[in-house]
Amino acid sequence: MTDQTAPGNADSAFDAVAFDVVILGGGAAGLTLALQLHNARPGTSIVVVEKSVRAPEAAHKVGESTVDIASHYLRDVLGIEPHISDLQLEKFGLRFFFTQGDNRDIARRVELGHARRTHVAKTYQLDRGRFENYLSDELSAAGVAMWVGHKVEEIDLTGGDDRHRVRVTTPDGQHRDVRAHWVIDASGRASLLKRKLGLSKPNGHNVNAAWFRIDYPIDIGEWSDLPSWHERIGDGRRSLSTNHLVGEGYWVWLIPLASNTISVGIVVDADLHPFARISRFEKALEWLREHEPQCAEVIESHRDKLLDFKVMRNYSYGCEQVYSADGWCLTGEAGIFLDPLYSPGFDVISMSNGLITDLVTQALDGADVDDLAAIHNNVFFMVTDGWLPIYEGQYPILGNARVMSAKVLWDTGVYWAVPSLLYYRDQFRQLVDRPGLVRQLARMSSITEPVQRFFREWYAVEPRVHADGFVTYYDFDFMIRFHEGMVADLSDAEVGERLAGNLDELERIAGELVAAVLAECDAAEDEARRAQAGRWRADKALMRLVEIYRAHDDSANAWITVGPDGLAKGGGRDFSIRPYSADPAALPETDSDRAAGALGR
């Protein structure tokens, strides 16, 4: 990565170097945006200002796990598949192990994840140091100016048609000025522009995190010798998943990296697990001994290979505005950060960078972008504000395998059916011209918000004794439909039809879930469960979903029925907690088994 001044031009009037775009921050968000802008409008002069010189491999940064939107962005939008396929790791999906007993036997825990590799769309684990160094070298070779070792000292947003001014300090302590039509803040949590403009916006999601890297490829697949546990996986390696060890109010991530290291993180609800318990490595290790002793034992055996340790307190936050027609934007963590659960960080970057690229290129081509900036702001917050209820107040649910399994399936299904579908077909950028899609998206809150509330209320009355189960995403036909539909080659009109159909199906699925749990609680001996059933019957939003389900009731399409012993019954399907057997042949055939032959997975 070199320090380049060209292709900007000297601006003698201001004794500065002039560019079309200055990007403040050379991490993943800034580098990918620079590449997207360059690809979209090759004549654009861009400078990336980054205070660091070069990231080490296994760099200590959040955002190593990608899911469908981000993977599509990297592979298909940016066109860097050779790097992510050859020099990063192909991921085996998101995998969850729910708490059971003392958490000393991984094979006794309810497990949710893929049984076979899916070829609907590959996802990846990113060694961020390797990834960012690659992007920096590619940008330098393409003529993008990379000012490394430079610290931003001052930002002057002039407004009007004049170029903004950014003053930086060079590695040798000299001042250097940049003039640019557009200033993009990709400075991460430094949030240079957000702080300057007073755009900070707290949210109600109070969570903390600690994470570290171990210079050893810890393999969760080696944590049990039980043959039947290993035989659950027909094609793939558990160690390549983003593995989640979850319990009440917390989850622990295990993410393998291509540099033969592993990233380990602890994420906790601040009200249930005080920050002081994880604020230093020794404290975090003691916390793991209490809550995840099997994991703690493995880490202790390799503690001499500890590479680093970092904490992040109250890490979730929002922002009042991210795009302005006055020539500035925020992307990545410089704008918002929701939560690392389900790995949405790079998804947010992917969507934001696409909207910024559209806004900036149109403006540089002479278009009036006042309305477009406002619309793109609304689109961005419509999506991200809709994601926040997935997390806010939901961390206690992690402690119940049955409720959380349903929630993971629901959240993943919604993700494939709506935002992923729209992103794969490049619809977010076009919503300004697609009022029909906007009307369809307006339905989302009436579906998802009552369901997220329902999960909290179900958790409060649901027994917590569950063990020895395995469920896969493809156990359910609707999950296969949503996932395959996400990548389907559809016209704009067909996308609108598919979205409307997906929303209809989500309403029916939600109604079936509520109806099944409601019937069980009605029949329960526990007074608290019966009382909760009464409250649900008075909830108009929930009962609307139940009525929709009952109007389309078809037992052949049932995705969940629940029995009082916690095992799924009836309808020809298992749900969440599948009967465990030492003899895999004794397990009922599931949709994942049937689909494997039909879909080549």
C-alpha positions as CSV (number, residue, x, y, z in Angstrom):
1,M,0.0,0.0,0.0
2,T,1.7,3.2,-1.1
3,D,1.2,6.9,-0.4
4,Q,-0.1,8.3,-3.7
5,T,-1.2,11.9,-4.5
6,A,-2.3,11.4,-8.1
7,P,-4.8,11.5,-9.7
8,G,-5.9,14.5,-7.6
9,N,-4.8,17.9,-8.8
10,A,-3.0,20.7,-7.0
11,D,-5.4,23.4,-6.0
12,S,-3.1,26.5,-5.6
13,A,-5.9,28.7,-4.4
14,F,-6.2,26.6,-1.2
15,D,-2.7,25.1,-1.3
16,A,-4.4,21.7,-1.3
17,V,-4.8,18.6,-3.4
18,A,-8.2,18.4,-5.1
19,F,-10.2,15.2,-5.5
20,D,-13.7,14.3,-6.3
21,V,-14.1,12.1,-3.2
22,V,-12.1,11.8,0.0
23,I,-12.8,8.7,2.2
24,L,-11.9,9.1,5.8
25,G,-10.8,5.6,6.9
26,G,-9.2,2.7,5.1
27,G,-10.9,-0.2,6.8
28,A,-13.3,-2.6,5.2
29,A,-16.1,0.0,4.7
30,G,-13.9,2.7,3.2
31,L,-11.8,0.4,1.0
32,T,-14.8,-1.5,-0.5
33,L,-16.6,1.9,-1.1
34,A,-13.5,3.2,-2.9
35,L,-13.4,0.1,-5.1
36,Q,-17.2,0.3,-5.8
37,L,-16.9,4.0,-6.7
38,H,-13.9,3.4,-8.9
39,N,-15.6,0.5,-10.7
40,A,-18.9,2.5,-11.2
41,R,-17.2,5.7,-12.4
42,P,-13.5,5.0,-13.4
43,G,-12.7,8.7,-14.0
44,T,-13.5,9.6,-10.4
45,S,-10.5,10.9,-8.4
46,I,-10.5,9.3,-4.9
47,V,-8.2,9.6,-2.0
48,V,-8.5,7.2,1.1
49,V,-7.0,8.7,4.3
50,E,-6.0,6.0,6.8
51,K,-4.1,6.5,10.0
52,S,-2.6,3.0,10.1
53,V,0.1,1.8,7.8
54,R,-0.8,-1.8,7.1
55,A,-3.0,-4.2,8.9
56,P,-1.5,-7.5,10.2
57,E,-3.2,-10.8,9.4
58,A,-5.9,-11.7,11.9
59,A,-6.3,-8.0,12.5
60,H,-8.3,-7.2,15.6
61,K,-11.5,-6.0,14.0
62,V,-15.2,-6.9,14.2
63,G,-16.7,-8.1,10.9
64,E,-15.0,-11.5,10.1
65,S,-18.2,-13.4,9.4
66,T,-20.3,-12.6,6.3
67,V,-23.8,-13.7,5.3
68,D,-25.7,-13.6,2.1
69,I,-25.9,-9.9,1.3
70,A,-22.3,-9.1,2.1
71,S,-21.1,-12.2,0.3
72,H,-23.0,-11.2,-2.8
73,Y,-21.6,-7.7,-2.5
74,L,-18.0,-8.9,-2.4
75,R,-18.3,-11.6,-4.9
76,D,-20.7,-10.2,-7.5
77,V,-20.9,-6.4,-7.0
78,L,-17.2,-5.8,-6.4
79,G,-16.0,-8.7,-8.4
80,I,-13.3,-10.0,-6.0
81,E,-14.3,-13.6,-6.0
82,P,-10.8,-14.9,-6.7
83,H,-9.6,-13.4,-3.4
84,I,-12.4,-14.5,-1.2
85,S,-12.6,-18.0,-2.7
86,D,-8.8,-18.7,-2.8
87,L,-7.4,-16.7,0.1
88,Q,-10.3,-16.6,2.6
89,L,-12.5,-19.4,4.0
90,E,-15.8,-20.6,2.6
91,K,-18.2,-20.6,5.5
92,F,-20.5,-23.4,6.6
93,G,-23.3,-21.1,7.7
94,L,-24.4,-19.9,11.1
95,R,-24.5,-22.7,13.7
96,F,-26.0,-22.5,17.2
97,F,-25.4,-24.7,20.3
98,F,-28.0,-24.0,23.0
99,T,-27.2,-24.2,26.7
100,Q,-27.8,-27.6,28.3
101,G,-26.9,-28.5,31.9
102,D,-23.4,-27.4,32.7
103,N,-22.3,-27.0,29.1
104,R,-19.5,-29.5,29.4
105,D,-20.7,-31.8,26.6
106,I,-21.2,-30.2,23.2
107,A,-23.0,-33.4,21.9
108,R,-25.7,-33.0,24.6
109,R,-26.7,-29.5,23.4
110,V,-29.5,-28.7,21.0
111,E,-27.8,-27.8,17.7
112,L,-29.1,-25.7,14.8
113,G,-27.2,-25.4,11.6
114,H,-26.7,-26.9,8.1
115,A,-26.2,-30.7,7.8
116,R,-24.7,-30.3,4.3
117,R,-23.0,-27.5,2.4
118,T,-25.5,-25.3,0.5
119,H,-24.7,-24.1,-3.0
120,V,-27.5,-21.6,-3.1
121,A,-25.0,-18.9,-2.3
122,K,-21.6,-19.2,-0.7
123,T,-20.7,-17.1,2.3
124,Y,-17.2,-16.5,3.8
125,Q,-15.1,-16.0,6.9
126,L,-12.8,-13.0,6.4
127,D,-9.3,-12.6,7.8
128,R,-9.7,-8.8,7.9
129,G,-6.0,-8.0,7.8
130,R,-5.5,-10.1,4.7
131,F,-8.7,-8.8,3.2
132,E,-7.9,-5.1,3.8
133,N,-4.3,-5.4,2.6
134,Y,-5.5,-7.0,-0.6
135,L,-8.0,-4.2,-1.2
136,S,-5.4,-1.5,-0.5
137,D,-3.0,-3.0,-3.0
138,E,-5.8,-3.3,-5.6
139,L,-6.8,0.3,-5.2
140,S,-3.3,1.5,-5.4
141,A,-2.7,-0.4,-8.6
142,A,-6.0,1.1,-10.0
143,G,-4.8,4.7,-9.3
144,V,-6.7,5.4,-6.2
145,A,-4.7,7.6,-3.9
146,M,-3.9,5.9,-0.6
147,W,-2.7,8.3,2.1
148,V,-1.6,5.8,4.8
149,G,-0.2,6.8,8.2
150,H,-2.2,10.1,7.9
151,K,-4.4,11.4,10.7
152,V,-7.5,13.5,10.1
153,E,-7.1,16.8,12.1
154,E,-9.9,19.0,10.8
155,I,-13.0,18.8,8.5
156,D,-14.5,21.9,7.0
157,L,-17.8,21.3,5.2
158,T,-18.2,24.4,3.1
159,G,-21.6,23.8,1.6
160,G,-22.8,25.0,-1.7
161,D,-20.7,24.2,-4.8
162,D,-17.3,24.6,-3.2
163,R,-15.1,21.7,-2.3
164,H,-15.0,20.7,1.3
165,R,-11.6,20.8,3.0
166,V,-10.0,18.1,5.1
167,R,-6.7,18.7,6.9
168,V,-4.5,15.7,7.8
169,T,-1.2,15.2,9.5
170,T,1.4,13.2,7.6
171,P,3.6,10.4,9.1
172,D,6.4,13.0,9.5
173,G,4.2,15.5,11.3
174,Q,3.5,17.9,8.4
175,H,0.0,19.2,7.6
176,R,-1.6,18.3,4.3
177,D,-4.9,19.6,2.9
178,V,-7.4,17.9,0.7
179,R,-10.2,19.6,-1.3
180,A,-13.1,17.3,-2.3
181,H,-16.6,17.6,-3.6
182,W,-17.6,14.6,-1.4
183,V,-16.4,13.7,2.1
184,I,-17.3,10.1,3.1
185,D,-16.8,9.2,6.8
186,A,-15.7,5.5,7.0
187,S,-13.7,6.1,10.2
188,G,-15.4,3.4,12.2
189,R,-16.2,4.2,15.9
190,A,-14.2,7.4,15.7
191,S,-17.3,8.7,13.9
192,L,-15.5,11.9,12.8
193,L,-18.4,13.5,10.9
194,K,-21.2,12.2,13.2
195,R,-19.5,13.8,16.2
196,K,-18.8,17.0,14.3
197,L,-22.4,17.3,13.1
198,G,-24.1,16.1,16.3
199,L,-25.8,13.2,14.6
200,S,-25.3,10.6,17.4
201,K,-28.5,8.7,18.3
202,P,-28.5,6.1,21.1
203,N,-30.8,3.1,21.0
204,G,-32.2,0.9,23.7
205,H,-30.0,-2.1,23.0
206,N,-27.6,-2.3,26.0
207,V,-25.0,-4.9,25.2
208,N,-21.3,-5.4,25.7
209,A,-18.6,-7.5,24.1
210,A,-15.1,-8.8,24.5
211,W,-13.1,-10.7,21.9
212,F,-9.7,-12.1,21.3
213,R,-7.7,-14.1,18.8
214,I,-5.8,-17.4,19.4
215,D,-3.0,-18.3,17.1
216,Y,-4.3,-21.9,16.8
217,P,-7.1,-23.3,14.7
218,I,-9.5,-24.5,17.5
219,D,-11.9,-27.0,15.9
220,I,-15.3,-27.4,17.6
221,G,-15.7,-30.6,15.7
222,E,-13.1,-32.2,18.0
223,W,-15.1,-31.5,21.2
224,S,-16.9,-34.8,21.1
225,D,-16.1,-38.4,20.0
226,L,-19.7,-39.5,19.8
227,P,-20.1,-41.1,16.4
228,S,-23.8,-40.1,16.0
229,W,-23.0,-36.5,16.7
230,H,-20.4,-36.5,13.9
231,E,-22.8,-38.4,11.6
232,R,-25.3,-35.5,11.7
233,I,-23.1,-33.7,9.3
234,G,-23.3,-35.2,5.8
235,D,-21.1,-32.8,3.9
236,G,-19.1,-30.0,5.6
237,R,-17.1,-29.2,8.7
238,R,-18.6,-27.6,11.8
239,S,-15.4,-25.7,12.4
240,L,-16.0,-23.6,9.3
241,S,-19.3,-22.4,10.6
242,T,-19.7,-19.2,12.6
243,N,-20.3,-21.2,15.8
244,H,-22.5,-19.7,18.5
245,L,-22.5,-21.1,22.1
246,V,-25.6,-19.5,23.6
247,G,-27.2,-19.2,27.0
248,E,-29.5,-16.8,28.8
249,G,-28.4,-13.3,28.0
250,Y,-25.2,-14.2,26.1
251,W,-23.5,-15.9,23.2
252,V,-19.9,-16.8,22.4
253,W,-18.6,-16.8,18.8
254,L,-15.9,-19.0,17.3
255,I,-14.9,-17.9,13.9
256,P,-12.0,-19.6,12.0
257,L,-9.7,-17.4,9.9
258,A,-7.6,-18.2,6.9
259,S,-4.4,-17.3,8.7
260,N,-4.9,-20.5,10.8
261,T,-6.1,-18.5,13.8
262,I,-9.5,-18.3,15.5
263,S,-11.5,-15.3,16.6
264,V,-13.4,-15.8,19.9
265,G,-16.0,-13.3,21.2
266,I,-18.2,-13.0,24.2
267,V,-21.4,-10.9,23.7
268,V,-23.6,-10.2,26.7
269,D,-26.8,-8.4,27.8
270,A,-25.5,-5.7,30.2
271,D,-28.4,-6.3,32.6
272,L,-27.7,-10.0,33.0
273,H,-23.9,-10.2,32.7
274,P,-22.1,-7.1,34.1
275,F,-19.4,-5.7,31.9
276,A,-16.8,-6.0,34.7
277,R,-17.1,-9.8,34.4
278,I,-15.5,-9.7,30.9
279,S,-13.5,-6.5,30.9
280,R,-10.1,-8.2,30.9
281,F,-8.8,-11.5,29.5
282,E,-8.5,-13.2,32.9
283,K,-12.0,-12.1,33.9
284,A,-13.4,-13.2,30.5
285,L,-11.7,-16.6,30.9
286,E,-13.2,-16.9,34.4
287,W,-16.6,-16.0,33.0
288,L,-16.2,-18.7,30.3
289,R,-15.3,-21.3,33.0
290,E,-18.6,-20.5,34.7
291,H,-20.9,-20.4,31.6
292,E,-19.0,-22.3,28.9
293,P,-16.5,-24.6,30.6
294,Q,-15.8,-26.8,27.7
295,C,-14.9,-23.8,25.6
296,A,-12.8,-22.4,28.5
297,E,-10.9,-25.6,28.8
298,V,-9.9,-25.6,25.1
299,I,-8.9,-21.9,25.3
300,E,-6.8,-22.4,28.4
301,S,-4.9,-25.2,26.7
302,H,-3.8,-22.6,24.1
303,R,-3.6,-19.5,26.1
304,D,0.1,-19.1,25.3
305,K,-1.0,-18.4,21.8
306,L,-3.2,-15.4,22.7
307,L,-2.7,-12.7,20.2
308,D,-4.8,-9.8,21.5
309,F,-7.8,-8.9,23.6
310,K,-10.3,-6.0,23.2
311,V,-13.6,-4.9,24.8
312,M,-16.5,-2.8,23.5
313,R,-19.0,-1.4,26.0
314,N,-22.5,-0.4,25.0
315,Y,-21.6,-1.1,21.4
316,S,-25.0,-0.6,19.7
317,Y,-25.9,2.8,18.4
318,G,-27.8,4.7,15.8
319,C,-27.5,7.9,13.8
320,E,-29.8,10.7,12.8
321,Q,-28.7,11.0,9.2
322,V,-26.2,9.2,7.0
323,Y,-26.4,10.9,3.5
324,S,-26.6,14.5,2.5
325,A,-26.9,16.2,-0.8
326,D,-24.4,18.8,0.6
327,G,-21.6,16.4,-0.2
328,W,-21.1,14.2,2.8
329,C,-22.0,10.6,3.8
330,L,-21.4,8.1,6.6
331,T,-20.8,4.4,6.1
332,G,-20.0,1.4,8.2
333,E,-19.6,1.9,11.9
334,A,-19.1,5.6,11.4
335,G,-22.9,5.7,11.0
336,I,-24.6,2.9,12.9
337,F,-23.9,-0.5,14.5
338,L,-26.7,-2.8,15.5
339,D,-25.4,-6.1,16.8
340,P,-22.9,-8.9,15.7
341,L,-25.6,-11.7,16.1
342,Y,-26.4,-13.1,12.6
343,S,-23.3,-11.2,11.3
344,P,-25.2,-8.2,9.8
345,G,-22.3,-5.7,10.0
346,F,-21.0,-6.2,6.5
347,D,-24.5,-6.4,5.2
348,V,-25.1,-2.8,6.4
349,I,-21.8,-1.7,4.8
350,S,-22.9,-3.4,1.5
351,M,-26.3,-1.7,1.4
352,S,-24.9,1.7,2.5
353,N,-22.0,1.7,0.0
354,G,-24.4,0.9,-2.8
355,L,-26.6,3.8,-2.0
356,I,-23.6,6.1,-1.5
357,T,-22.2,5.1,-4.9
358,D,-25.5,5.8,-6.6
359,L,-25.8,9.2,-4.9
360,V,-22.2,10.3,-5.5
361,T,-21.9,9.2,-9.1
362,Q,-25.1,10.9,-10.0
363,A,-24.0,14.1,-8.3
364,L,-20.6,14.1,-10.0
365,D,-22.4,13.6,-13.3
366,G,-24.3,16.8,-12.7
367,A,-27.6,15.6,-11.4
368,D,-29.6,17.4,-8.7
369,V,-29.5,14.8,-5.8
370,D,-31.5,16.7,-3.1
371,D,-34.5,14.3,-3.3
372,L,-32.3,11.3,-3.9
373,A,-30.3,11.9,-0.8
374,A,-33.5,12.1,1.3
375,I,-34.9,9.0,-0.3
376,H,-31.7,6.9,0.2
377,N,-31.7,8.0,3.9
378,N,-35.2,6.8,4.3
379,V,-34.4,3.5,2.5
380,F,-31.3,2.9,4.7
381,F,-33.2,3.5,8.0
382,M,-36.3,1.6,6.8
383,V,-34.1,-1.5,6.6
384,T,-31.8,-1.0,9.6
385,D,-34.6,0.3,12.0
386,G,-36.5,-2.8,11.0
387,W,-33.5,-5.0,12.0
388,L,-33.1,-3.5,15.5
389,P,-36.2,-5.3,17.1
390,I,-34.5,-8.6,16.2
391,Y,-32.0,-7.8,19.0
392,E,-33.5,-5.2,21.4
393,G,-34.7,-6.9,24.6
394,Q,-34.2,-10.4,23.0
395,Y,-31.0,-11.6,24.6
396,P,-32.6,-13.5,27.4
397,I,-34.3,-15.7,24.8
398,L,-30.9,-17.2,24.0
399,G,-31.3,-19.3,27.1
400,N,-34.2,-21.3,25.8
401,A,-33.4,-23.8,23.0
402,R,-37.0,-24.2,21.9
403,V,-38.0,-20.6,21.6
404,M,-34.6,-19.4,20.3
405,S,-34.6,-22.2,17.6
406,A,-37.9,-20.8,16.4
407,K,-36.6,-17.3,16.4
408,V,-33.4,-18.2,14.5
409,L,-35.5,-19.9,11.8
410,W,-37.9,-17.0,11.7
411,D,-35.2,-14.3,11.6
412,T,-33.3,-16.2,8.9
413,G,-36.4,-16.8,6.8
414,V,-37.4,-13.1,6.9
415,Y,-33.8,-12.2,6.0
416,W,-33.8,-14.5,2.9
417,A,-37.4,-13.6,1.9
418,V,-37.1,-9.8,2.0
419,P,-33.9,-7.9,2.3
420,S,-31.7,-10.5,0.7
421,L,-34.2,-10.9,-2.2
422,L,-34.2,-7.1,-2.8
423,Y,-30.5,-6.7,-2.5
424,Y,-29.7,-9.6,-4.9
425,R,-31.9,-7.9,-7.5
426,D,-30.5,-4.4,-6.8
427,Q,-33.8,-3.0,-5.7
428,F,-32.8,-0.8,-2.7
429,R,-31.1,1.7,-5.1
430,Q,-34.2,1.7,-7.3
431,L,-36.9,2.1,-4.6
432,V,-37.2,5.8,-5.6
433,D,-38.9,4.5,-8.8
434,R,-40.6,1.5,-7.3
435,P,-43.6,2.7,-5.1
436,G,-45.2,-0.7,-5.3
437,L,-42.2,-2.2,-3.5
438,V,-42.3,0.5,-0.9
439,R,-45.9,-0.3,-0.2
440,Q,-45.1,-3.9,0.2
441,L,-42.2,-3.2,2.6
442,A,-44.5,-1.1,4.7
443,R,-46.2,-4.4,5.6
444,M,-43.1,-5.7,7.3
445,S,-43.5,-4.0,10.7
446,S,-47.0,-5.3,11.0
447,I,-45.6,-8.8,10.7
448,T,-42.2,-8.8,12.4
449,E,-42.8,-6.5,15.4
450,P,-45.6,-8.6,16.9
451,V,-43.7,-11.8,16.3
452,Q,-40.6,-10.4,18.1
453,R,-42.8,-9.4,21.0
454,F,-44.3,-12.9,20.9
455,F,-40.9,-14.5,21.2
456,R,-40.2,-12.5,24.4
457,E,-43.6,-13.5,25.9
458,W,-43.2,-17.1,24.9
459,Y,-39.8,-17.3,26.5
460,A,-41.2,-16.0,29.8
461,V,-43.5,-19.0,30.2
462,E,-41.7,-21.8,28.2
463,P,-39.9,-24.5,30.2
464,R,-36.2,-24.5,29.7
465,V,-35.3,-28.2,29.8
466,H,-34.2,-29.2,26.3
467,A,-31.4,-31.4,25.1
468,D,-30.0,-33.8,22.5
469,G,-31.6,-32.2,19.4
470,F,-30.6,-31.2,15.9
471,V,-32.5,-29.0,13.4
472,T,-31.3,-27.8,10.1
473,Y,-32.4,-24.7,8.1
474,Y,-33.6,-27.0,5.3
475,D,-35.8,-29.1,7.5
476,F,-38.6,-26.8,6.3
477,D,-39.8,-26.4,2.7
478,F,-40.5,-22.6,3.2
479,M,-36.8,-22.1,4.1
480,I,-35.7,-23.7,0.9
481,R,-38.1,-21.6,-1.1
482,F,-37.0,-18.4,0.5
483,H,-33.3,-19.2,0.1
484,E,-33.5,-20.4,-3.5
485,G,-35.9,-17.5,-4.3
486,M,-33.3,-15.1,-3.0
487,V,-30.9,-15.9,-6.0
488,A,-33.6,-16.4,-8.7
489,D,-33.1,-14.5,-11.9
490,L,-36.2,-12.2,-11.8
491,S,-37.4,-9.2,-13.7
492,D,-38.3,-6.1,-11.7
493,A,-42.0,-7.0,-12.0
494,E,-41.3,-10.6,-10.9
495,V,-39.4,-9.3,-7.8
496,G,-42.5,-7.4,-6.8
497,E,-44.6,-10.5,-7.2
498,R,-42.1,-12.6,-5.3
499,L,-41.9,-10.1,-2.5
500,A,-45.7,-10.0,-2.1
501,G,-45.9,-13.8,-2.1
502,N,-43.1,-14.0,0.5
503,L,-44.8,-11.5,2.8
504,D,-48.1,-13.5,2.5
505,E,-46.2,-16.7,3.4
506,L,-44.5,-15.0,6.3
507,E,-47.9,-14.0,7.7
508,R,-49.1,-17.6,7.5
509,I,-45.9,-19.0,9.0
510,A,-46.2,-16.5,11.9
511,G,-49.8,-17.3,12.4
512,E,-49.1,-21.0,12.6
513,L,-46.4,-20.5,15.2
514,V,-48.6,-18.4,17.4
515,A,-51.6,-20.8,17.0
516,A,-49.5,-23.8,17.9
517,V,-48.0,-22.3,21.0
518,L,-51.3,-20.7,22.0
519,A,-53.0,-24.1,21.9
520,E,-50.3,-25.7,24.0
521,C,-50.5,-22.9,26.6
522,D,-54.3,-23.1,26.7
523,A,-54.0,-26.8,27.7
524,A,-51.1,-26.3,30.2
525,E,-51.4,-27.1,33.9
526,D,-49.2,-24.1,34.6
527,E,-51.4,-21.1,35.5
528,A,-48.8,-18.6,34.1
529,R,-48.9,-20.3,30.7
530,R,-52.7,-20.2,30.6
531,A,-52.7,-16.6,31.6
532,Q,-50.3,-15.7,28.9
533,A,-52.5,-17.5,26.4
534,G,-55.3,-15.2,27.5
535,R,-53.2,-12.2,26.9
536,W,-52.2,-13.4,23.4
537,R,-55.9,-13.9,22.5
538,A,-56.4,-10.2,23.4
539,D,-53.5,-9.1,21.2
540,K,-55.1,-8.0,17.9
541,A,-51.8,-7.9,16.0
542,L,-51.1,-11.5,16.8
543,M,-54.6,-12.8,16.3
544,R,-54.7,-11.2,12.9
545,L,-51.8,-13.4,11.9
546,V,-53.5,-16.5,13.4
547,E,-56.6,-15.7,11.4
548,I,-54.6,-15.4,8.2
549,Y,-53.0,-18.8,8.9
550,R,-56.4,-20.5,9.7
551,A,-57.9,-19.1,6.5
552,H,-55.1,-20.9,4.6
553,D,-54.6,-23.9,6.8
554,D,-53.1,-26.8,5.0
555,S,-51.5,-29.5,7.2
556,A,-49.2,-30.5,4.3
557,N,-47.5,-27.1,4.6
558,A,-47.2,-27.1,8.4
559,W,-43.8,-26.0,9.7
560,I,-44.2,-26.3,13.4
561,T,-46.3,-28.3,15.8
562,V,-45.3,-28.4,19.4
563,G,-45.9,-31.1,22.0
564,P,-45.8,-30.8,25.8
565,D,-42.6,-32.8,26.0
566,G,-40.8,-30.2,23.9
567,L,-40.4,-32.4,20.9
568,A,-42.1,-31.6,17.6
569,K,-45.0,-33.8,16.6
570,G,-47.3,-34.2,13.7
571,G,-47.3,-32.6,10.3
572,G,-44.5,-34.9,9.1
573,R,-41.8,-32.5,10.3
574,D,-39.5,-32.0,13.2
575,F,-39.2,-28.6,14.8
576,S,-36.1,-27.3,16.7
577,I,-35.6,-30.2,19.0
578,R,-35.3,-33.4,17.1
579,P,-35.3,-36.8,18.9
580,Y,-31.7,-37.7,19.5
581,S,-30.6,-41.3,18.8
582,A,-27.3,-43.1,18.8
583,D,-28.5,-44.8,15.6
584,P,-28.9,-42.1,12.9
585,A,-31.1,-44.5,10.9
586,A,-33.6,-44.3,13.7
587,L,-34.1,-40.6,13.1
588,P,-37.1,-39.6,10.9
589,E,-36.2,-38.4,7.4
590,T,-36.3,-34.6,7.2
591,D,-36.7,-32.1,4.5
592,S,-33.0,-31.5,4.5
593,D,-32.4,-35.2,3.7
594,R,-35.1,-35.2,1.0
595,A,-33.9,-31.9,-0.4
596,A,-30.3,-33.1,-0.5
597,G,-31.0,-35.4,-3.4
598,A,-33.4,-33.2,-5.2
599,L,-31.3,-30.0,-4.9
600,G,-27.8,-31.5,-5.2
601,R,-26.8,-30.5,-1.7
